[in-house]
Amino acid sequence: MTCPQLSRLELAQCSRLTDAGFRALAAGCPLLEQLDLLRCKLVGDEAIAAVAQGCNLLSELHVRQTRNVSVGLLSVAEHCSRLHTLDLSRCTEVTDNCVAAIGAACSLLNTVSLAGCPEITATGVQGICCGGHIQSLSLGNCDVGDEAAVAVAELCPDLVNLQLYYTRVGAAGVAHLRRRCSQLETLNLRGCSRLTDVALDGLAATLITLDLQHCDLLTDQGLLALGLAPSMRVIKLGGTALTDGGVCGIIWNAPALEELSLSRCTEVTDVTVAKLVSSCRSLCRLDLRLCTRITDMALAMLQSGCPCLRVLDVTGCKATSKKGRRALSLKRPLLRIDIDTYG
């Protein structure tokens, strides 16, 4: 393969592509800058090393869900100093040493995903962040906790997007993030089972998007202490024990809210919808799945309230009826109503 002017190549899910093919690619595409190898299951370290050595202008490397990649990344560190985006999501053999080498050598690195990399620890997180320029970082489903969060907070002052879903992060790690990452806009803490109300105090002062779904220990008291900024646009609270009191407090402080997820919040009632109708005219998407105390009264209020609403999910809301949903649909023909198959 000889494409001397090729700068971008996407080979996602090319399941028969092997390391031998990549040796030819590296030799024939010296100007390659962006490469995507999603689910190329036969690709391994030899291919990554060949690309790194032959394509030293590489700035974006996406190797998601490619199992056989580990030490080949050392060649990326050695040859690809222009790298700014690295996606190793679910590359299960990637180790701390590999990512630390890249962090030390690639000073332009600003976007990194290590989500679902089980071998990554706080040591690797510290290594990949050592350049100090990371703005977007995903560590979701990694076996990391507060030590990793503290490292991120100390080394990434310009962080804008942080994904920590289903990790062991708790109050101590979140406290450091709150104090140090003053530019943080998106924070995903979904499924962080160690997170308590203490962690939420003043957390959301700069956030635009916050995901706290399935954080089982959170209560209304913690939610009310978030300290929301007027800029908040997206809040996801599904699968928590929150009630109308906590949710209404959030709504009161987020008048520009565009998306709210309350799926499986079984203590939430029509009171919350009434507050949305009176306070959130910009709301576009509302997820009430399996909120079993939501009734036709809520649907009636939405006939005229929340004029920007375009998607409403009432799947599993057994206290609503076909008649109530039909009436809402007639009044709001542009509103997509997602429903269950019963009721």
N, C-alpha and C positions, 0 to 999 in steps of 0.2 A: 504494500500500500504506500503510494507516494502522493501526498497532498501537501506540498510545501507551504501553501498559504492558509491551510486549515487552522482555525483558532478555537473552534468549539465543536465538541463531539459528544453525543449522547448515545450510549450503548446499553441502556437500561434493559435488564431481563434478557440479555443475549446469553442464553444458558449453555450454548455450545462453544462460546469463545474461550480460548485457552491462553496460557502464558506465551506460547509460541506466536500467536497472532499479535500479541502486544509488543513483542520484540520488533516485528515489522512496522507496527504503528509508530513506535518511538523513533525508529530510524527515518521514517518518511514524513513525519509531521513535526518539524522542529519548532514551529511557531504556535503550537497548541497551548491555549491558555485555560480552557475550561473542559473538564472531563467528568462524565457521569457514568458510573459502573454499577448502578443499582441491581442487586440480585444476579450478578454475573458469577454463578456458583463455582465455576472452574478456574476463576482468576485468583491468583495468589501473590505471594511476596515477589516472585520473579517478575511478574508483570508490572507491579507497582515500581519496583526498582528500575526496570527498563524505561518506563515512562518518565520517571524522575530524572534519570541520567540523560535521556534524549530530548526532553521537553522542559528545559530549565526556565521557560517563561510561564510555567503553570502558575495560575493564580487561584483557581477554584478546583477542588478535588472532592468528588462525591463518591463514596465507596460504601454506601448503605447496604446492609444485609449481605455482606460478602464475607464468608466465614474464614477464609484462609489467609487473611491479611494480618500481619503483625510486624516482623522485623523489616519488611520491605519499606516501611514508613521511615526507617532511618535514612534511606536514600533520598526520600522527600526532604528531610531535614537538611541533608548535605547539599542538595542541588537546587532546591526550589525556594530561593529566598524571597520571591515575590508572592508567595502564597498568602492569601488573605481569608479564604473560606475553606473550611475542612469539615466534611460530614462523614463520620465513622459510625453512624447509628447502627446498632445491633451487629457490629463486627465483633464477634464474641471472643476473638483471640488477641485483640489489641490490649497492650499492657501499659503500665505507668511509664516505663522507660521509653517506649516508642513515642508517646504523646509529649513527654517532657523534652525529648530531643527536638521535636518540631517547635515547641514553645520557645525553646532557647535560641533556635536558629532563624525562625521566621518572624521578624520584628513587625511585619505588616498584618499579622494575623488578627482578625477582628470578629470572625464568625465561626463558631465551633459547635458541633454536636457530637457528644459521646453517649447519647441516650441508648440504654440497653446494652452497654458494654460491661459485662459482669466483673472483669478483671481490674477495672479502674477503681482506684482508691483516692483518698485525700492527697496522697503524694503525687499522683498523676494530675489531679486537678490543679495543684500548686504549680506543677511543671508547665502545663499548657497555658496557664495564665501569667507566667513570669514576665512576659513582654509588656504587660500593663495596658494593652490596647483593646482587649476583648470588649465588644459591645453586645454580642448575642452569644449566649452559652446555654446548651441543653445537657443536663445530667440526669434526666428522667430515667427511672428504672435502673439507676446505678446503685451499688451498695455503698453509699456515702451518707454522711451525717453532718453534724454541726462543724466538725473540723474542716470539712470541705467548704461549707458555706462561709466560714470565717476566712479561709484562704481566698475565696472569690471576693469577699468584701474588701479585704486588704489590698488585693492586687488588681482589681478591676473597677476603678473609680468611675469610669465612663460607661459602665454597664447599662444597657437599655432594656434588654430582654433576657430573662432568666427562667429556665424550665427546671424545676426540682420535683416534679411529680413522682409519687411513689418512692421517695427516698426516706432516710431516717432523720432528716433535718427536724430540729425542734426549736424551742424558744431562744436558746443561746445563739444559734446560727442566724436565725431571722433577725434578732436584735442587732447583730453586726451589720447585716445587709441594710437595715433601716438607717443606721447611723452613717454608713460609709458610701452607699450607692445612691447619691442624691439625684441621679438622672434616670433612675429605674422607672420604666413605663409599663412593662408587662412582667407579671410574676405568676408562675404556675406552681402551686403547692398542693395540687390535687392528691388525695390519698396519703398525705403525710400524717400518719396515725399518731405521731408523738406531739403534734402541734396542739398547744393549749391556748386559752384566752390571753395569757400573758404575752404571747408572741405577737398579738395583733395590735397592741397599743401604739397608735400613731403610724402603723405600717403603710397605710395607703395614701400618705400625704402627696406623693408625686405620681401615683399610678393611674394608668388609663384602663388597663385590663388586669383583673385579679381572679384567679381560680382557686377556690377553697373547697371544691367538691370532695365529699367522702373524707373530710377531716372530722372524725367522729367525736373528738373531745371538745369541739367548739360549742359555745353557747351564745345566747343573745347578748350577754354582757360583753363578751369579747368582740362581737360584731359592732356593737355601739362604740367601742373604743378605737375603731380602725382609723378615724380621722381622715375621712375621704376628701379628696380634692374635687373642686367643681369640674375638673376635666375628666373624671371617671366616666367611661363609656360602657364597659363590659364587666359584669360581676357574675360569677358562677358559684352557686352555693348548694347545689344538688347533693342529696344524700346526707345532709346534716340534720341535727335535732332542733334547728332554729324555728322560732314561732313568728307570728305576726309582729310582735313587739320589736324583735331584732331586725326583721326585714323592712318594716316601715321606717325604722330609724335610718337604715341605709338609704332608702328611697328619698327620704327628706333631704339628705345631704348630697344627693346625686341627681340634680334636676336634668342633666344632659344625658342621662343613661339611655343607651341604645339597645343593649341586650342584657337580659336577666334570665338566669337558669335557676329554677327552684325544684327540679325534678326530684321526686321521692322525699320532699319535705312535707311529711304527713301532718304536721301541726299547722301548716299554713292554710288560711281560709280566705273567704271573699273579702275580708278586711284588707288584705294586702293588695288585691286587685283594685279596690276602691282607692287606695292610696296611690297606686300607679296612675289611675285615671286622672286624679286631681293634680299630680305632680310631675309626671314624665311624658310630656308631649312628644318627645323625640324617640320614644321606645319603638324599635323596629322588630324585635324578636323576643318572644316570651315563651319559656319552656316550663310547663306545669305538669309534666308527665308524672302520673301516679301520686298527684296531690289529691288525695281522696276526699278532702273536705271542701274542695272547690265545687260550686254548684252552678246552676243556670243563672243565678243572680249575677255572678261574675261575668258570664257571657253577655248578659243584658247590658251591664255597664260598659263593656267593650264595644257595643254597637255604635256608640258615639265617642267614647273616650280613646285616648292614645291614637291620634289620627295618622301617625306614621307607621303603625303596626302592620307588618307584612307577613309574619309567620307566627302562628300560635299552635303550640303542641299541648293537647289535652288528652293524650293517650293514657288510658287507665284512670281517668277522672270519672269514677263510677257514679258520682252524684250529679253529673251533667247528663243531659238527655239529647236524643236526636232532634227533638223539637227545638231545644235551646240552641243547638249548634246550627240548625237550619235557619233559624231566625237571624243569627249572627251573620251567616253566610249571605243571606239576602241583603242585609244592610251594608255589608262590607265585601262586595264581590271581588276585590283585589286581595283580600286577606286569605292566605293559605292556612287552612285549619287541619292539622294532623291529628287523627283520632285513632282509637282502638277499633276492634272488630265487634265489640259488643256494647250494649247499653243504648 
